C-alpha cells in the first residue's frame, strides 16, 4: 500500500508535466478528426425506429467531450504552424461563440439520445454539423 502511494506521489507530477508538453495543435487536430469521424458514425446510427440508442449515446458523449475540450486548445501562441486562420487569436469572440454552438448541438444530441428522441437528436446533430461547416468557412486556412 505504501509503495503504491509513494509511486503515485512521484508519478502524478511527472504526468502533469507531460500533459503540459502536449502540442495543442496536435490535440485539436485529433479532437476535430474524431469529431468528424464520430459524427459520420452518429449520422448512420441515427436511423429512425431502428436507431441503436445505446450506441448513439456513446457516440454523442464522445462528440460532446471532444467538442468541449476544444475551447482550451487554442491558447495564445498556438497559431504558429497551425492551419487555422489568425483571426481565431486576433478576434476570438466569434470563434468562441461557434465552439459554444457546436457544444450545444452535441449536448442536445446527447440528451435527446438518452431520451430516445429521434427528432431532437437529429436537430442537435444537424445544428452541430452546420456550426462545423460555418466555422471552417471562416477559420480554416485550407478552405
Backbone torsions as a table, in degrees:
resi	resn	phi	psi	omega
1	UNK	NA	-46.6	-179.8
2	UNK	-64.1	-37.2	179.7
3	UNK	-63.5	-41.2	179.4
4	UNK	-63.7	-45.2	-179.8
5	UNK	-64.0	-44.9	179.4
6	UNK	-63.6	-41.3	178.4
7	UNK	-60.7	-42.3	178.8
8	UNK	-64.7	-38.5	179.6
9	UNK	-61.4	-33.7	178.0
10	UNK	-84.7	-33.3	-176.5
11	UNK	-75.1	-37.7	-176.1
12	UNK	-61.3	-46.9	177.0
13	UNK	-62.5	-37.7	178.1
14	UNK	-64.1	-39.6	177.6
15	UNK	-64.8	-41.3	179.2
16	UNK	-62.7	-42.5	177.6
17	UNK	-64.6	-42.2	179.1
18	UNK	-61.1	-39.1	180.0
19	UNK	-64.5	-35.5	-178.1
20	UNK	-74.6	-18.2	-179.7
21	UNK	-90.5	0.7	-179.6
22	UNK	-76.0	133.5	-178.0
23	UNK	-69.0	119.7	-178.7
24	UNK	-63.5	-30.9	178.1
25	UNK	-64.0	-45.9	178.7
26	UNK	-62.7	-42.8	179.9
27	UNK	-62.0	-46.2	-177.8
28	UNK	-71.1	-33.7	176.4
29	UNK	-63.5	-40.5	177.7
30	UNK	-65.8	-41.6	179.2
31	UNK	-63.7	-45.6	179.4
32	UNK	-64.2	-40.7	178.3
33	UNK	-62.9	-42.6	179.5
34	UNK	-66.8	-38.5	176.6
35	UNK	-60.0	-46.5	-179.7
36	UNK	-60.2	-47.7	-178.3
37	UNK	-64.9	-47.0	-176.0
38	UNK	-72.1	-32.3	176.3
39	UNK	-63.9	-39.9	176.0
40	UNK	-61.9	-43.7	178.5
41	UNK	-63.4	-42.6	-179.3
42	UNK	-63.7	-37.3	176.4
43	UNK	-60.1	-38.7	178.3
44	UNK	-73.3	-37.4	-178.9
45	UNK	-68.5	-39.3	-178.9
46	UNK	-74.9	95.4	-169.3
47	UNK	-138.3	58.6	175.8
48	UNK	55.9	-131.6	-176.4
49	UNK	-66.7	-22.3	-178.7
50	UNK	-97.3	18.1	178.8
51	UNK	-64.1	131.5	174.0
52	UNK	-86.5	93.2	-172.8
53	UNK	-63.6	-37.4	179.6
54	UNK	-62.7	-43.0	178.5
55	UNK	-67.0	-40.7	-179.7
56	UNK	-65.6	-36.8	175.4
57	UNK	-60.8	-45.6	179.6
58	UNK	-61.8	-45.2	-179.3
59	UNK	-65.2	-44.0	-177.7
60	UNK	-67.9	-32.1	176.2
61	UNK	-66.5	-41.9	177.1
62	UNK	-62.8	-42.9	179.0
63	UNK	-61.7	-46.6	-178.1
64	UNK	-65.6	-42.8	-180.0
65	UNK	-61.0	-45.4	179.3
66	UNK	-65.7	-42.9	178.9
67	UNK	-61.1	-44.9	-176.7
68	UNK	-65.4	-35.1	-179.0
69	UNK	-70.9	-22.2	-175.8
70	UNK	-62.3	-29.7	-178.0
71	UNK	-60.9	-24.1	179.6
72	UNK	-98.9	2.0	-174.4
73	UNK	-103.1	16.4	175.9
74	UNK	-124.4	52.9	-178.4
75	UNK	-68.5	157.9	177.1
76	UNK	-55.0	134.9	179.4
77	UNK	90.9	-3.5	-179.4
78	UNK	-94.4	19.5	178.3
79	UNK	-88.2	-21.8	-179.7
80	UNK	-65.8	120.8	-179.6
81	UNK	85.5	4.1	-178.0
82	UNK	-90.2	153.1	174.6
83	UNK	-88.5	-3.4	-179.8
84	UNK	-81.1	150.7	178.7
85	UNK	-73.4	151.1	-176.8
86	UNK	-65.7	-17.6	178.8
87	UNK	-58.8	-25.1	177.6
88	UNK	-57.2	-39.5	-177.4
89	UNK	-93.3	-29.4	-178.7
90	UNK	-79.2	-37.7	179.9
91	UNK	-134.9	74.9	-171.2
92	UNK	-74.8	-13.3	-173.0
93	UNK	-58.5	-51.4	-178.4
94	UNK	-64.5	-41.8	179.8
95	UNK	-61.3	-45.8	179.3
96	UNK	-63.8	-34.3	176.8
97	UNK	-65.0	-42.1	179.0
98	UNK	-66.5	-39.7	176.0
99	UNK	-60.8	-41.0	179.4
100	UNK	-65.5	-37.9	177.7
101	UNK	-65.3	-40.3	177.8
102	UNK	-62.7	-44.7	176.2
103	UNK	-54.7	-47.2	-178.9
104	UNK	-60.3	-41.0	178.6
105	UNK	-63.7	-45.8	179.6
106	UNK	-69.4	-33.3	175.8
107	UNK	-66.5	-41.9	177.5
108	UNK	-62.5	-40.5	176.5
109	UNK	-59.9	-45.0	-178.6
110	UNK	-60.9	-51.4	-177.7
111	UNK	-67.7	-36.5	176.8
112	UNK	-65.8	-36.2	177.6
113	UNK	-64.6	-42.2	178.7
114	UNK	-63.2	-31.2	179.1
115	UNK	-93.2	2.8	-178.6
116	UNK	52.3	45.7	179.9
117	UNK	-104.1	96.2	-174.6
118	UNK	-57.9	-48.4	-175.2
119	UNK	-60.3	-48.0	-179.5
120	UNK	-69.6	-34.2	177.0
121	UNK	-63.6	-44.8	178.6
122	UNK	-63.3	-40.8	178.1
123	UNK	-62.7	-43.0	179.2
124	UNK	-63.2	-45.1	179.7
125	UNK	-65.7	-44.6	178.8
126	UNK	-60.4	-42.8	-179.8
127	UNK	-61.9	-46.9	-179.7
128	UNK	-63.1	-43.7	-178.9
129	UNK	-66.8	-37.8	177.1
130	UNK	-64.0	-39.5	177.6
131	UNK	-63.4	-40.2	177.3
132	UNK	-57.5	-48.4	-179.0
133	UNK	-62.1	-44.9	179.8
134	UNK	-62.1	-41.5	-178.7
135	UNK	-66.6	-42.4	179.3
136	UNK	-62.1	-39.9	179.2
137	UNK	-62.3	-35.6	-176.7
138	UNK	-86.8	-33.5	-166.5
139	UNK	-124.3	-0.8	-178.3
140	UNK	-101.1	123.4	-175.8
141	UNK	-66.6	-27.2	-176.3
142	UNK	-76.4	-9.9	-177.9
143	UNK	-89.9	NA	NA
